Amino acid sequence: MDNDANAAALAETRWGAARGYRYVFYACIGTGIGTGIVLDGRIYHGNTGSAGEGGHVSIDYRGPLCGCGKRGCIEILASGPAIGARARTKLAAGPSRSGILDLAKGNVEAVTTEFVGQAYAAGDPLAREILLETVEVLTPWLGNIVDLLDPDVLVMGGGVAAMLQPLFDEIKNRLSGWCVNPRASEIPLVIAHYGADAGIAGGAALCTEDFA
């Protein structure tokens, strides 16, 4: 019927964090990055039904190769696997005492994104550095989204978004530097209401779409 990110975006607009907003951009950041656009209460599908693939917007045409075949997509740079890979690279580059490595019992190859998030919550400097680098790539991407769509709310869901929530103010503070939109800093950046239930809520939202 529709993809999960579109459905989740509709659920957030109907009943969740974007309720009451007209121009909604939703991003689910986890093992990949899925996005959805809802305009005036309706999912925007585009001409062929392929609109809303925001996770495959490139911010670096010389960047790493994404699974989609393009280079420098935000998904290959800021998804959960990208964060875990960045952590492993930093830890393997030289001796570093970090709570991330402690959680992995000293095995660099066992380091996961979840360990980065846990170490950050415990105040680990390296984990903070890694997440701030993620903010650095997410912010210009969101700036492009703002300049293209002029949304009145930005909603972020998924496990990585929950991990980054304490850094949302960092994104907001940097966003105006990546936008020509003079009111970019006024756009709310909020965490999604539906977490693991996003797919269920999205399915329900699709069933109500014709009756909205």
C-alpha positions as CSV (number, residue, x, y, z in Angstrom):
1,M,0.0,0.0,0.0
2,D,2.9,2.4,0.8
3,N,6.3,2.3,2.3
4,D,6.9,2.4,6.0
5,A,8.4,5.9,6.2
6,N,5.5,7.4,4.3
7,A,3.1,5.7,6.6
8,A,4.9,6.7,9.7
9,A,5.0,10.3,8.5
10,L,1.3,10.2,8.1
11,A,0.8,8.8,11.5
12,E,2.9,11.5,13.1
13,T,0.8,14.1,11.2
14,R,-2.5,12.5,12.2
15,W,-1.9,11.8,15.8
16,G,1.8,12.3,16.7
17,A,4.5,14.9,17.0
18,A,3.5,16.7,13.8
19,R,-0.2,17.0,14.7
20,G,-1.5,20.5,13.7
21,Y,1.2,21.1,11.1
22,R,0.5,21.4,7.3
23,Y,4.0,20.8,5.8
24,V,5.7,17.9,7.4
25,F,9.1,16.3,6.8
26,Y,9.7,13.1,8.6
27,A,12.9,11.1,8.8
28,C,13.4,7.7,10.4
29,I,17.1,7.2,11.2
30,G,18.1,3.7,12.1
31,T,19.8,0.9,10.2
32,G,18.9,3.1,7.1
33,I,17.3,6.5,6.6
34,G,13.7,6.5,5.4
35,T,11.7,9.7,4.9
36,G,8.2,10.9,4.2
37,I,6.6,14.1,3.2
38,V,3.1,15.1,4.2
39,L,1.5,18.2,2.7
40,D,-1.9,19.4,3.9
41,G,-2.6,16.0,5.5
42,R,-1.7,13.9,2.4
43,I,1.5,11.9,1.6
44,Y,3.3,13.5,-1.2
45,H,4.1,10.6,-3.7
46,G,5.3,12.7,-6.7
47,N,4.7,11.9,-10.4
48,T,5.5,8.2,-10.3
49,G,5.1,7.4,-6.6
50,S,8.8,7.6,-6.0
51,A,9.0,10.9,-4.0
52,G,10.3,11.1,-0.5
53,E,13.5,9.1,-0.9
54,G,15.3,11.6,1.3
55,G,17.8,9.1,2.6
56,H,19.3,8.9,-0.8
57,V,19.9,12.6,-1.2
58,S,23.7,13.0,-1.6
59,I,25.6,15.6,0.3
60,D,29.0,14.5,-1.1
61,Y,29.4,13.3,-4.7
62,R,32.8,12.0,-3.9
63,G,31.7,10.2,-0.8
64,P,31.4,6.5,0.0
65,L,29.3,4.3,-2.2
66,C,25.8,3.8,-0.9
67,G,23.9,0.6,-1.3
68,C,21.6,2.4,-3.8
69,G,24.5,2.9,-6.1
70,K,25.0,6.6,-5.5
71,R,27.9,8.3,-3.7
72,G,27.6,10.3,-0.5
73,C,24.0,9.6,0.4
74,I,23.0,10.7,3.9
75,E,22.1,7.1,4.6
76,I,25.7,5.9,4.1
77,L,27.0,8.8,6.2
78,A,24.6,9.1,9.2
79,S,22.6,5.9,9.6
80,G,23.3,3.5,12.5
81,P,25.8,1.3,10.7
82,A,27.7,4.5,9.6
83,I,28.0,5.6,13.2
84,G,29.2,2.1,14.3
85,A,31.8,2.0,11.5
86,R,33.1,5.5,12.4
87,A,33.6,4.4,16.0
88,R,35.5,1.3,14.9
89,T,37.7,3.3,12.6
90,K,38.6,5.8,15.4
91,L,39.2,3.1,18.0
92,A,41.4,1.1,15.6
93,A,43.5,4.1,14.6
94,G,45.3,4.3,17.9
95,P,45.2,3.7,21.6
96,S,42.2,5.3,23.1
97,R,40.5,4.8,26.4
98,S,36.8,4.9,25.8
99,G,33.7,3.6,27.4
100,I,32.7,2.4,23.9
101,L,35.6,-0.1,24.0
102,D,34.8,-1.1,27.5
103,L,31.3,-2.0,26.5
104,A,32.7,-4.1,23.6
105,K,35.0,-5.9,26.1
106,G,38.1,-4.6,24.3
107,N,37.1,-5.9,20.9
108,V,37.0,-3.1,18.4
109,E,35.3,-5.3,15.8
110,A,32.4,-5.9,18.3
111,V,31.7,-2.1,18.6
112,T,28.1,-1.2,17.7
113,T,26.1,1.9,17.3
114,E,24.3,1.0,20.5
115,F,27.6,1.0,22.4
116,V,28.3,4.5,21.1
117,G,24.9,5.7,22.4
118,Q,25.4,4.1,25.8
119,A,28.9,5.5,26.2
120,Y,27.6,9.0,25.1
121,A,24.9,8.8,27.8
122,A,27.6,8.0,30.3
123,G,29.6,11.1,29.3
124,D,32.3,9.5,27.1
125,P,34.2,12.1,25.1
126,L,34.9,9.9,22.1
127,A,31.2,9.0,21.8
128,R,30.3,12.6,21.9
129,E,32.8,13.4,19.2
130,I,31.4,10.7,17.0
131,L,27.8,11.9,17.5
132,L,28.8,15.5,16.8
133,E,30.4,14.3,13.5
134,T,27.0,12.8,12.7
135,V,25.3,16.1,13.5
136,E,27.8,17.8,11.1
137,V,26.6,15.7,8.2
138,L,22.9,15.7,9.1
139,T,22.7,19.5,9.4
140,P,23.5,20.3,5.7
141,W,21.2,17.6,4.6
142,L,18.4,19.0,6.7
143,G,19.3,22.5,5.3
144,N,18.7,21.2,1.8
145,I,15.4,19.7,2.8
146,V,14.3,23.0,4.4
147,D,15.3,25.0,1.3
148,L,13.5,22.6,-1.0
149,L,10.3,22.0,0.9
150,D,10.0,24.9,3.4
151,P,8.3,22.5,6.0
152,D,6.7,23.9,9.1
153,V,8.0,21.0,11.2
154,L,10.9,18.5,11.1
155,V,10.2,15.1,12.8
156,M,13.0,12.6,13.5
157,G,12.3,9.0,14.6
158,G,14.2,5.8,14.8
159,G,16.9,4.5,17.2
160,V,19.6,6.9,16.0
161,A,17.3,9.9,16.3
162,A,16.5,8.9,19.9
163,M,20.2,8.7,20.5
164,L,20.8,12.1,18.9
165,Q,17.9,13.9,20.7
166,P,20.1,15.5,23.3
167,L,22.0,17.1,20.3
168,F,18.9,18.5,18.5
169,D,19.8,22.0,19.8
170,E,23.2,21.6,18.1
171,I,21.4,20.9,14.8
172,K,19.0,23.8,15.3
173,N,21.8,26.2,16.1
174,R,23.8,25.2,12.9
175,L,20.8,24.9,10.6
176,S,20.6,28.6,9.6
177,G,24.2,28.4,8.3
178,W,23.1,25.7,5.8
179,C,19.9,27.4,4.6
180,V,19.0,30.4,2.5
181,N,15.6,30.2,4.2
182,P,15.7,33.2,6.6
183,R,13.4,31.5,9.1
184,A,15.0,28.1,9.2
185,S,15.9,28.5,12.9
186,E,12.1,28.9,13.7
187,I,11.2,25.4,12.3
188,P,10.6,23.0,15.2
189,L,12.8,19.9,15.2
190,V,11.0,17.3,17.3
191,I,11.4,13.6,18.2
192,A,8.7,11.3,16.7
193,H,5.9,10.2,19.0
194,Y,5.8,6.7,17.7
195,G,8.9,4.6,18.3
196,A,8.8,0.9,17.7
197,D,5.1,1.2,16.9
198,A,5.6,3.6,14.0
199,G,4.8,0.8,11.4
200,I,1.6,-0.1,13.2
201,A,0.5,3.5,13.6
202,G,1.4,4.1,10.0
203,G,-0.7,1.2,8.8
204,A,-3.7,2.6,10.8
205,A,-3.1,6.1,9.3
206,L,-3.2,4.7,5.8
207,C,-6.5,3.1,6.5
208,T,-7.9,6.5,7.6
209,E,-6.4,8.5,4.7
210,D,-9.5,8.5,2.5
211,F,-11.6,9.7,5.4
212,A,-9.4,12.6,6.6
